[in-house]
């Protein structure tokens, strides 16, 4: 679906259908004042008698077919004082799905209506356009790769933002372009996570990363078992030992023009393409969802895809490196056993008391390698790490850990604004290190259930160098879902939040 703009006022607007947003109790003259001028039939459409503008409600208004605007889809947002961005995103997603069901090829959004909503929500028009565009793409997303009978309805060919002014403000154009790039990254991440584990193997994921790098002329390299062993990444290798599928750590490097030699922002994603739990086998119920234990790596690759889409006109002021640490955790004859001890890349010994606490082992070595190779300006990791985080925060939210106050605050704000909820949790180092004590190694890989997400984060902290600006995002409760902007399955959570972290603080136009 293409994104277009139609400026110059309603007399220049034309589409199969125009979306207009209506608060509870409003009539056409208030809710759709510009549309009434070019489609005077709208003010007297009988359907207004039944349309209340309630949240989740929508009504299609019909006018003479020969007119440039012969259909208007009224979208209810409920009471204006209770309106929020999540409700707006869902409204757009529902509306685009309805347009697809009606086989409408061209869709417009009433800019005057958007401006009114932006004012009610306390944001600029550019910010609302960004959310409208990304919600349109995400609402239309489908995963039908394996369906023998696919949906007979096609997505609209284009979506136009219709504006009153003679020209389209640059900030609005940039916002729409940012949304397109974010949506591209999110949908790539969703596809990767939704793919079954017999297809999206560590090797296949690495090839997917190679394709993204090649498409946007980014540097790419991959580390297999021999390279990981040469680097002393024994904790990582211990996780992969039981699987017939070899581990792969894919690395994509993006260095925009003028950033050569600068310390990069480094993103590290957990990429367990399937997690059976290893010898500490998971229960059978729900194990099919463990194909999504590589959602962190998928989010990192989604960020690289988005950056490629934005380049070269919109690029961060520092290089960005995406590291995707992929493996499978299986209970084979060579699998790591509970009680085994490995020495991680930084020399710390770990007694593996639970082979299902494998993500932190992979990330520990990947984080050490990232610091040694790149001396990062900022280091972030993202992982479906602990069920304990889901218990603490509920579904749809991520735990955020960082002792860097500026970085932690920025990530929390970005997640809140961009629809990727996170909540800052503490790093109680002394308490967790006591819980992670081993009688025969420097630490165990898994502590007690109480405070499990904190123990896991503190474990990772032991592999972070002094003074490194680091944050850990535990997205175990947010990797899958279902909503008007999320077909049941992978969410692509983390792409928008991580993307926000690659920009310098002064680049607020992107927030």
C-alpha positions, 0 to 999 in steps of 0.5 A: 500500500502506497502512502500519498498526500492530497493538499489544497482543501476538500475540493481536491480530495478524491478516493473510494472512501474517506475516513473521518473520526467522530467523537460521541454525540457529534454530527457531520457539521462538527466532525466532518466540516471539510468533507461536508463542503465537498460532499454536501450529501453527507450532512443529510445522510440518514445513517447519522440518526443511528451513528453515535460515535461510540468507541469501536463503532463505525458507519459507512455513509453513501452519496452519489456515485459520480462524486469524487467523494461518494463514501465516508466511513465514520469512525467512532472514538467515544467520549473526547475526554477519554480518548487515547492513542491506543484507542485511535490506533485500534480505530484506524486498524479496524477501519482499514480492515473494513475497507479491505473487506469492502474491496476498496482500492483507494482510501483517504483520511480527513486531515481536518478530522485528524487535526481535531483528534490531535488537539484532543490527544495533545499531540501534533498533527505529524505525530498523529499522522505517524500513528495513523499510517503505522496503524493502517499497515499493522491492521492490514498485516496477515500471515497466510504463508501456509494457507492453501486457501488465502483471503480473497480480499486485497489490501487497498492500493493507496492511503492518502492523508488529505489536508486543507493547506496548499502544501504538505508540511515537511514534518508531516511527510517525514512522520509518514515516512518514518511510519512506513519504515517502522511498519516495514520493520515490524512486519518483517519481525512478525513474519520471522516470528510467525514462521515455524521452527522447521523453517526459521532455523538459526541458519535461515534467520542468518540468511534473512539477516544477510538479505536485509544487509545486502538490500541496503548495502550494510555490512554483514558477517555471521559466526558459526560454531567454530567462530563462536568457539574461537571467541571463547563463547562457551555459554552460548555453545552450551545452549546449542549443543543438543540440537542438530541445527548449528547456532549462528550469530548474525551481525549487521553493521550500518554506518551512515555517511559521516559516522565512520570511527564513532562509537556505535549503538549496539542492539543485541537480540536473543534468537532462540529459534526453538526452545524446548527447555533442553534437558529441563524440558518444558511442559507440552502445553503451549510448547508450540509457541516456543518458535517465538523465542527468537522475538528479540533477534527479530526485533533487532532485524526489524530495526535494521530493516527500518533504518535501511528504508529511511536511508540515506535521507534520514539517518542516525548520527552514529553507526548502528550494529544489530547482533542476532544470537540464534540457536536452538535449545533441544534435549539431544544426546549431546545436550548440556546437563543440569549441573554442568559448568561452563566458562563464559567469554569474560572468564566467569564460570557458570553452573547451569542448574536449569537448562531452560534458563538458556537465553541469558547464557546466549546473551551473556557471551553475545554482550561480551563479544559486542563490547569487545568488538565495538566499544558501544556508545550505547548497548541494548539487549532485548529478549523473551527472557523470563516468565517471571516478567509476565507474572510481574507486569501482565501481558503486553508489557515489557520489563526495562532494566538499566542503571543508566538513568538517562537511557532508562528514562528515554526508553520508558518514554519512547515505549509509552509514546509508541505503544510498546509499554514497558515498566522500569524494574530494579537491579537489586544487585546484592540481593540477586547475586546472593540468590545466584551463588554457586558452591562450585562456580562463580554463579548459577544461571537461575535463581529462585522464582521470587524476583526471577526477572530481576535475577536474570537481569542481574545475571546479565549485568555481570557481563557488562563492563564498567561505565557502559550505557546498557539497558535490558528489555525483557519482552517475554509477555509482549511477543505475541498478541491479538488486537485490531492492529495485530493479527493473532500471533507475533507482535513485532514488539521492540522495533519502535522502542529500539529504533528510538534508541539509535537517534541522538537526544537532540533528534526529537523530530523522530519522537 
